[in-house]
């Protein structure tokens, strides 16, 4: 990730911003393999079902809804249990590990993630990994390592894909996977390395997921990475509501904006957008399986509004 878009991602909320218009629909559909629909709160807030309807209308046939703590992981698993367009990933974000460990709650939260990982429409453990951008001191790094290694063990034991959050820690993430043994399917979410790191990741049989950042003018490293890897290793994501692709930077992101990123990737590679979409769709199903497994009706209804209060309580406990 570049410093510029990291600053943009983390800037304080400004004036209300509207979602961009619908793009032209893709001819061949794809999946958004990393999104946060519980956080979709732009200037005109949309229910997650409206986000999915918009996505479906432009050829985004499904999403992987990603948890970053126990509350959002529960929400993600719950929505996936009854919504056929959603699969779930569950995890504790690496930035939360130091505080959870310091307050004696990390093992409890990891046990909760392990329990959620047993659900049939939870198909990945993530986002987990290492984030050394703000980490201060060896104790905080050690907490992240402990959490990361526990998530790797859950993914392997449950037979799930692993979604990696890697920020200023390329070498350390790869070394950890090598030391403890990587799951069969590993995805570097929002890939942020250069061409050399991309080759290393692809050579190990892992996947690189490209977000809207690949369209940014100052992100030549990502386009260089895209060029040097086999197309069988490419995935696509939004990381919504962040990282909105050009030409809509500064406005909220959503799964229905995937076509902008895909077309930009295809243009850079000099290939047909439909051919790239077909390859990415096949890759995504190879990682997560099929979306069409029959979901079950949730006894709690389609939406658990208490997740926001639960998440705030956990953040400030």
Secondary structure by P-SEA (a helix, b strand, c coil): ccaaaaaaaacccccbbbbbcccccccbbbbccccccccccccccccaaaaaaaaaaacccccccccccaaaaaaaaaaaaccccccccccccccaaaaaaaaccaaaaaaaaaaaaacccccccccccccccccccaaaaaaaaaaaaaaaaaaaaabbbbbbbccccaaaaaaaaaaaccccbbbbccccccaaaaaaaaaacbbbbbccccccccaaaaaaaaaccccccbbbbcccccccccccccccccccaaaaaaaaaaaaacccaaaaaaaaaaaaaacccccccccccccccccccaaaaaaaaaacc
